[in-house]
Amino acid sequence: MTKEKDIHHQDTICTNESNLHPWYYNLKYLVVGILFGIVFVKAEIISWFRIQEMFRLQSFHMYGVIGTAILTGMISIWLIKRFNIKTIHGEPISIAPKKFNKGQIYGGLIFGFGWAITGACPGPLFAQIGTGALVVTVTLLSAIFGTWVYGYFREKLPH
């Protein structure tokens, strides 16, 4: 049972949401995604030049954005645990404990190299494409292919 529960937490469906909903139920995520993309564009997070400045240690801009996101996430998780906050449907929120392994270091390095080379990480890819940088479609297809490769070899990789 523990093995099955561990695998369930890696599923793409939310572990807290027990019901499947009609397709239009997800329109709220589309709206939030569009707003998120607009914020990315206005904050210059999708700028290849900003990303290169970060990796060359020439600007604090991206480090400030990332640091703010980490701090916001930490406070949010603390509030969820401290006040036992539930989902909008009243279900308890479960946060699976994470174990450290060396595969996370390798994965982080590969991710960082890809980010530095392409000037894009998965979040801003769609915003970059939305602004007309259609060449980023190659990066998106590469990310999808990389995800498929990981899924194919997942059982053989150290977790």
C-alpha positions in Angstrom: 0.0 0.0 0.0 2.8 2.4 0.8 4.4 1.9 -2.6 1.1 2.5 -4.3 0.6 5.7 -2.2 4.1 6.9 -3.1 3.4 6.4 -6.8 0.0 8.1 -6.5 1.7 11.3 -5.3 3.6 11.3 -8.6 0.5 11.2 -10.7 -0.5 14.2 -12.8 -4.0 14.4 -11.3 -4.3 16.3 -8.0 -4.2 13.9 -5.1 -6.6 16.1 -3.1 -9.4 16.3 -5.7 -11.5 13.1 -5.7 -14.1 14.0 -8.3 -13.7 14.4 -12.0 -15.5 17.5 -13.4 -16.8 18.5 -16.8 -14.4 20.1 -19.2 -15.7 23.7 -18.7 -14.8 23.4 -15.0 -11.1 23.9 -16.0 -11.7 27.2 -17.7 -10.8 29.0 -14.5 -7.3 27.5 -14.9 -7.1 28.9 -18.4 -8.0 32.4 -17.1 -5.4 32.1 -14.3 -2.8 30.9 -16.7 -3.4 33.8 -19.1 -3.1 36.3 -16.2 0.0 34.5 -15.0 1.5 34.8 -18.5 0.7 38.6 -18.6 2.5 39.0 -15.2 5.5 37.1 -16.6 5.7 39.4 -19.6 5.3 42.6 -17.6 7.9 41.4 -15.0 10.3 40.6 -17.8 10.7 37.0 -16.5 10.4 35.6 -20.0 13.2 37.8 -21.4 16.1 35.8 -22.7 18.3 38.8 -21.8 17.1 38.8 -18.1 17.8 35.1 -17.9 21.3 35.5 -19.3 21.9 38.3 -16.8 21.0 36.0 -14.0 23.3 33.2 -15.2 26.1 35.6 -15.7 25.5 37.1 -12.2 25.0 40.5 -13.7 21.6 41.4 -12.2 19.6 40.6 -9.1 16.2 40.9 -11.0 15.6 37.1 -11.5 17.0 36.1 -8.2 14.6 38.6 -6.5 11.7 37.0 -8.4 12.7 33.5 -7.6 13.4 34.4 -4.0 10.0 36.0 -3.7 8.3 32.9 -5.1 10.2 30.6 -2.7 9.2 32.8 0.3 5.6 33.0 -0.8 5.5 29.2 -1.2 7.1 28.7 2.2 4.6 31.0 3.9 1.7 29.3 2.0 2.7 25.8 3.0 3.2 26.9 6.6 -0.3 28.5 6.6 -1.9 25.4 5.1 -0.3 23.2 7.7 -0.8 25.6 10.7 -4.4 26.3 10.1 -5.4 23.0 8.5 -6.7 24.8 5.4 -8.9 22.7 3.1 -9.5 22.8 -0.6 -12.4 24.8 -2.0 -14.4 21.6 -2.0 -13.7 21.0 1.7 -11.2 18.2 1.3 -8.1 18.1 3.5 -4.8 19.1 1.7 -2.2 16.4 1.9 1.4 17.3 1.2 3.5 14.2 0.7 6.9 14.1 2.5 9.8 14.3 0.2 13.0 12.4 0.5 16.3 13.7 -0.8 18.3 11.7 -3.4 21.2 12.4 -5.6 19.0 12.1 -8.7 17.6 15.5 -7.7 21.1 17.1 -8.1 21.6 15.6 -11.5 18.1 16.6 -12.6 18.6 20.1 -11.3 21.9 20.5 -13.2 20.4 19.2 -16.4 17.4 21.6 -15.9 19.8 24.5 -15.2 22.0 23.9 -18.2 18.9 23.7 -20.4 17.5 26.9 -18.9 20.8 28.7 -19.4 21.3 27.5 -23.0 17.7 28.1 -24.2 16.8 31.1 -22.0 13.5 29.4 -21.1 12.1 27.2 -18.4 8.7 25.4 -18.5 6.7 28.1 -16.9 7.5 31.0 -19.3 7.6 28.9 -22.5 3.9 29.5 -23.3 4.2 33.2 -22.5 7.2 33.4 -24.8 5.3 31.7 -27.6 2.3 34.0 -26.8 4.5 37.1 -27.4 5.4 35.9 -30.8 8.8 34.2 -30.1 7.7 31.2 -32.2 11.3 29.8 -32.2 10.6 28.8 -28.6 8.3 26.1 -30.0 11.5 24.1 -30.5 12.3 24.4 -26.8 8.7 23.4 -25.9 8.8 20.3 -28.1 12.2 19.4 -26.6 10.8 19.8 -23.1 7.8 17.5 -24.0 10.2 15.0 -25.5 12.5 15.1 -22.4 9.4 14.5 -20.2 8.5 11.5 -22.3 12.1 10.1 -22.1 12.0 10.5 -18.3 8.6 8.8 -18.1 9.9 5.9 -20.3 13.0 5.4 -18.1 11.5 6.4 -14.8 11.5 2.9 -13.3 15.2 2.5 -14.1 16.3 5.8 -12.6 17.4 6.4 -9.0 14.5 7.8 -6.9 
